[in-house]
Amino acid sequence: MEASHLVSMSSLRVSPSQSRLKYMSLGVLVLQTTTLVLTMRYSRTLQGEGPRYLASSAVVSAELLKILICLLLVFYDHSFSFWVLNRVLKEEILNKPMETLKLAIPSSIYTLQNNLLYVALSNLDAATYQVTYQLKILTTALFSVSMLGKRLGLYQWLSLLILMTGIVLVQWPTKSLDVSSLSAGSQLVGVIAVLIACFSSGFAGVYFEKILKETKQSVWVRNIQLGLFSLVFSLMGVFVYDGERVREFGVFQGYNPLTWTVVALQALGGLVIAAVIKYADNILKGFATSLSIILSTLISYFWLEDFDPTSVFFLGAVLVIAATFLYGYEATSHSRV
């Protein structure tokens, strides 16, 4: 789940232990983001015997794992008491059906988004995907202005303009690209999938933020509610779109250690971002995103060998990284006023 829309909770004065947690969480975010993109891309293009795993099935597995992790965190927050855990879940989920139903909208969109990311990385190299996916900064900002009434500063609007320019350059066609040397797939399909994912991410993220501001429920409880709806929607997706293949080869067809790694990384993603939001700020989060883009580019070129960099791509990537820093800088400045 995306959580980049939440406001940073870091303060001006931090203790040495908080500082260590800040950089540790950022390091984990860089590792998680980079590893997820690269392993997902590699798993979707790897040629092997037997059927390839179903992306819809992987989304279901990730949602199940995410729910279990959040249950453990709620269990931990209440001193490992099964009685308290049962009471909290009953009071916050079963006894508040209207509050729970509000999360059906963002959970359905998150389910669509998670499936689209598999489509995108089946058709785009990791570097192009990483840079293009930063368009979610623009969509989140626009939905924040329209739905929450937020006001953006001059530098933030400028950063969004730079971001758009950078993404256009990254997608700029080049005649020098030898398509036959790259993994099979349609770049247009991949780009469309990323664009739809960016818009869905922006809307669902702002909608979820609005819900969080209206209630005082635990973030982990909210994630359990989201996960339950997402699980239902993703199961529907499995049987609607891949029902025939499931009946023939089973839900876990094509699963291997790499597939389970992708599932685990996707499930942990939202929790890692939550830790960064709590212990770091927008500037350092932007640094982590930028470092992840650079690492994905290098590994795509040297290891996966599915990426042919051009000067236009690098110019676009630099602009996207600069825009990420500029947007985060002003957001952090406003939060400290």
N, C-alpha and C positions, 0 to 999 in steps of 0.2 A: 504494500500500500504506500502511496505517496504521502509525505508529511512535511514537505518543504515549505508549505504555506504558513505553518505555525510560527508564532513570534518567538524570538530567541529569549532565553531566560538567563543568560549569562550576565554577570554584574561587572562593574569596573574593577573591583578589588577581588582577587581570587587567591585562595590559599595554595600552597605548593601541591597539596593533594588534588585540589580542584584543577590546577593547571595540568597535572599529569593525566587526570581523567579527560580533560579537554583534548589533549594531543593524542591520547590513546584512542578516544572515540573517533577522532578524525582519521587516524591511521586505519582503524577497522573499517570506516566508511569507504576510504579509498580502496582497500583490499576487497571489500564486499562488492562494491560497484563494478570495479574492473574485472574481478573474477567472474561475477554473474554474467556480464555481457560477453566475455570471451568464451566461457564454458557453454553458455546458451548457443552462441554462434557456432562453436565447434561441434556441439551435440546435434545441431540441426543440419549440418553439412557433412558430418562424418558418414562415410560409406561403409556399411557393414552387412553381415548376413542377417536375414530375417527382416521383419517389419520394423520401421522406425517408430519410436515412442510417440504417442499422441500428445500434442501440445495441450489439448483440452483436459486430458487425464493428468498432466503435470500440474495444471492450474488447480485441479481438485486436490491433489496431494499436498500442494503448497498451502492451500486454505486449511486443510485438516491439521497440518503441522503448526500453522500460525495460531489456530484456536487452542491447541494443546499448550503451546508456549505461553499464551496469554493467560490460560487457566492456571498454569504453574506460577506465573507472576502475581496473579490475584491471591492465590494460595499462600505465596510467600509474604505478600503485604499484610495478610491477616494471620500471621504467626503459625502457619501450617495447620490451621484448624479446619477440618472438613465441615464442621457444623456451621462455622461462620461463612465459609465458601458457599455452602448450599443456600444459606440465608441471603447472602449478597446477590447471588445469581437469580434467586427467586424474586427478590424485591425489585431488582434493577431491570430484569428482562421479562419475566412472566407477569409481574404485577403492574407493569407499565407498558402495555401493548402499543399504545399510540406513540410513545417515545421510541420504542423499538422499531415500529413500522416506518418511522422517518428515515431510518438508515437503509431502507430497501432501495431507494434511488441511488445514493452513492455506491452501494455495494454492487448493484447491477452494472454501473458504469465501470467500477474497478475491475469487475470480472471481464468485461469487454476489453478493457485496456490491457490486462494481463495476457489475454489471448492474442491481442494485436502485437504485443512485443515479440512473441514467438514468430508471428508472421513476418515482422520487420527484420528480425535477425536471421530468418531463413533466406532473405533476399538482399540484405545489405551487409557489408563488412562492418566490424565492430566500431572502427573509427568514425565512419560516416554516420552510423546510428547514434553514437555517443554525442557527436556535435549537433546533429539535427534534433535530437531529443531535448536539447536545451531550449527549444522553442516553448517548452512548458512554462518557462519563466514569463514569457509574454502572455500566454493564455491565462495563467494564474493571476497576473497583474491586472489584465483587462476584466476578468470576472470579479476580482476583489473590488475594483472601482465600481462596477455596475451592480454587484449584489450586496456588498458590505459598505459601500460609500467611502472607501478609502481614497486618500489623496496621495498621488505620487509626486515626488520632487522633480526638479528640472533634470538632475543627473540620472534619475531613474528613467524618465522618458527618453533621454539621450541614449542610455544604455540599451533600451528596447529597440531603438532605431539601429544602433550598432549591431545588436544581436540579429535582427532581421537581415541586415546586409551580409553578415558573416555566414548565415545559413544559406542564403541565396548563392554565395560564392562556393560553398562546400558542395552544393548540388549542381553547380555549373557544369554542363556537359563538356567532355574533352574527347577529341578524336584519337588521342594517343592511348586511350584505355583499350587493352586487349581483353575483350570480354571472354574469349575462349580460355584464357589462362585463369580466370576466376571461377569460383564455385557457381554452379548453375542457379539461376534465380532471376527474377525480374526486379530491377531497381525501382521501376515505377510503382510496383505493388508494395515494395518495402517502404518507399517514401510516403505513399498514401497511408499505409498502416501507422507510421510514426506520426504523421500529421493528425490523424484521427485520435491517436493515443494522447497526443499533447493537449488537444482540446478537451478530451474526456477527463484527463488528469487535472487540468485547470478548473473545470466546472466542479468535478467531484471533490477536489481538495478544498475549494472555497465553501462549497455546500457543507462539507464535514466540519470546517472551521466554524461556520455559523451555528451549527448544532451544538458544538462543544461550548460555545460562548453562552448559549441559552440554558445549559444545564451544568450541574456540578458533578456529573458522574466521572468515575475513573477512566482514564484513557484506555486502560487495559480492558475494562468492561465494555467500553464502546467498540474496541477492536474485536471482542468476542461477538458482539451483536452484528458488526459488519461481516465477520467471518462466517457466521451462521447463514446469513442471507447469501453471501458470495458462494458458499458451499452449495446451496440449493440451485442458484443460477448456473454455476459451473457444471453441476451434475446434469442439469437440463441440456447444457451445451454439448456434453459428451454424448448423450444418447440421441440428440437431434442431429448433430453434424457427423458424429463418428459411430453411430449405433451399429451399423453393419460391420465395421471393422472390430468393434468391441465384441460383438457376438461371435465373430470368427476367430479372433486371436486373444481376447480378454482385455480388461482395462489396463493392465500393466504390461502390455506387449512392448517389446523393445527396451524395457527398463534395464539399466546397468548402473554401476557405481557413478558414472558421469551424470546420468539422468537424476539420480538421487542427490547428487551435489548441487545441480541446478535447482531442484525443488527446495533444498535446505536454504540455499542462498536467497532465493526469492522469498521464502517465508520469513527469514531473518531481516530482510531489507528494511521494513518499516520500523522494526525495533531499533536497528542501528541508527537510523535517521532521528528517531526520538531521542536517543542518547546524545547525538550531536547537537540537537536543538537545545537540550537541557544544559550541556556543559560548554558548548562553543558559541560562536556568533556567526553572522552571515558572511563576514569577510573570510574567516577560516573555512567555513563550509564551501565558499566559492573556490578557495584554494584547493580543497579536497576534490571538488568536481573537475577543476582544471587539470590537476595531477592525474586523475583517472582518465581523462581524455588523452593526455600525452602518453600514458602507459598503454592504453588500448591501441593507439596509433602505432606505437613501436612494436608491440607484440603482434598486431595484425600483419604488419609488414615483414617482420623477421621470422615469426613462428608460423602463423596461420597461412601466410603468403597469399592472402586473398585481397590485398589492398595495394593499389598502385598510386602513391602520393604524387601530387602535382603542386606547383607553386601557388596556384589559385586555391587549392584545398588548404594549404598551410596558412595563407592569408586569411581565409574565412575562419579557420580554427582559432587563429590568434585574436581575431575580432570577437568571436564568441566568448573566448576566455576573458578578454578585457571587459566585455559587457557584463559577464557574470560577476567580476570583481566590482565594477562600477555600481551595479544594481545593489549588491550586498553592502557596499560601503555606505551608501546613503540610507539604506534601511536600518543599518546599525547606528548611524549617527542620529537618526530620528528617535530610535528606541532609547537613547541615552540622554535625550534632552529633558 
